[in-house]
Amino acid sequence: VAIQVSEEILKFGKYLGTHTATVYGGSSYNRQIKHIKSSQVIVATPGRLIDLLKKGIEINPSFVVLDEADEMLDMGFLDGIKEIFKFVPSDRQTLLFSATMPEPIKASAKTILKNPEFITITKKQVTNENIKEYFYVIDEYERKDALIRLIDYKNPSKSIVFCRTKKDVDDIAEFLSGAGFEAKGLHGDMDQRKREEVIRAFKNDRLEILVATDVAARGLDVNNVTHVFNYHLPLDPESYVHRIG
């Protein structure tokens, strides 16, 4: 996601002379440090940014943005975010962006914000009206066969299959590959370079089915996805809306 955000900022900023540094694990420290020193915008994952800050790299942002804030605060990143805030100016403006903001996460957000103002948009229109939704009642042992039958029947040109766990992602990706589909998994335990390869293949139509967890698929911007299959339903309604919308 950090790479994707950087690519979008590059598109917006290339005519303004705005340079962007992308900071994430699995890439060269020296190269990232060099880019930080010559950039106006830093897009980073919390872990690698903390490493660099503790090594003495200084950043003085006027604005700090947490994208996908609900997931960031719900996945144990809150302590990391607070750690980062020790290294940045206290008079910065902090902004949190998220498609969902459950009350427990909103309470966590208040611990890192000063007198925050919450702004909600598109409240009345929860899901895209152009999306058709179907559900099928099956027994547990039929789940894999049902998925194959649905894919054969719907014949999607590009689709995402959502699973709850990383183990399920690996299992279903292998199952679909064995059935003759161009399918690969995407989850948080994968090597960064491997994740990039999978996302690039999916974007460039070299992959027809992406099997992913909610977290891995957050923030993906991929054109021409025609179908979303919920192999397992998420545990909360807002995650469901995020998946299909």
Residue, then its C-alpha position, 0 to 999 in steps of 0.5 A: v500500500a505504501i508503494q501504491v500511495s507513493e505512485e499516486i502522489l508522484k502522479f499528482g506532484k510531478y508537475l509541482g516538483t514534489h519528491t516522495a520517499t517510500v519507506y518500508g521493510g525489505s528495502s535498502y536503508n541507505r537508499q531510503i535515507k537518501h530519498i528522505k533527505s531529498s523529499q517533501v513527502i514521506v510514505a512509510t510503514p510504521g516499523r521501518l520508520i521507527d527504525l530510521l528515526k531511532k537511527g537518528i534520521e530527522i523528519n519535521p512534517s507539518f502534516v501527519v496522515l494515518d491512512e486506513a486508520d481503523e486497521m492501523l489502530d486495531m492491529g496493535f500499531l497504536d504504540g508504534i504510532k505514539e513512538i513515531f509522534k515522539f520524533v515529530p513536531s508537536d504543532r503538526q496537524t494529524l489526520l486520520f483517514s478510514a472507510t470505517m471507524p468503529e467506536p473502540i477504534k475512535a476511542s483509540a484515535k482520541t488518545i493520539l489526537k488533540n481536540p479532534e473533529f470527526i468528519t463523515i461523508t457518504k453516510k447515507q449511501v453505504t454501498n455502491e448501488n451498481i453492485k449486485e450481491y448474492f448469497y448461497v447457503i451451503d454445508e461447510y464441506e461444500r465450500k471449495d466445490a461451491l467456489i469452483r462452480l461459482i467461478d466457472y458459472k460467473n466466469p469473471s475476468k478478474s476477481i478477488v476471493f476474501c478469506r479470514t486467515k492467512k492459512d485459508v489464503d494459502d490453502i485456497a490459492e493452492f486449490l484454485s491453482g490446482a484447478g487450473f486458474e491463475a491464482k495467487g495469495l496475498h497476506g501479511d506474512m508474505d515477503q515484501r518483494k513477493r507481495e509486490e510481485v503478486i499485486r503487480a501481476f494482478k494489476n497487469d492482468r497476468l493474474e485472474i484471481l487474487v486470494a487475500t485477507d482483509v488486511a492485505a487487500r486494504g487500499l488496493d487500487v485495481n481496475n476491472v475487478t468484476h467479482v468479489f467472492n467472500y469465501h468466509l464472511p468477515l466478523d463485522p458488517e463494516s469490513y464486508v462493505h469495505r470488501i465489496g465496495 
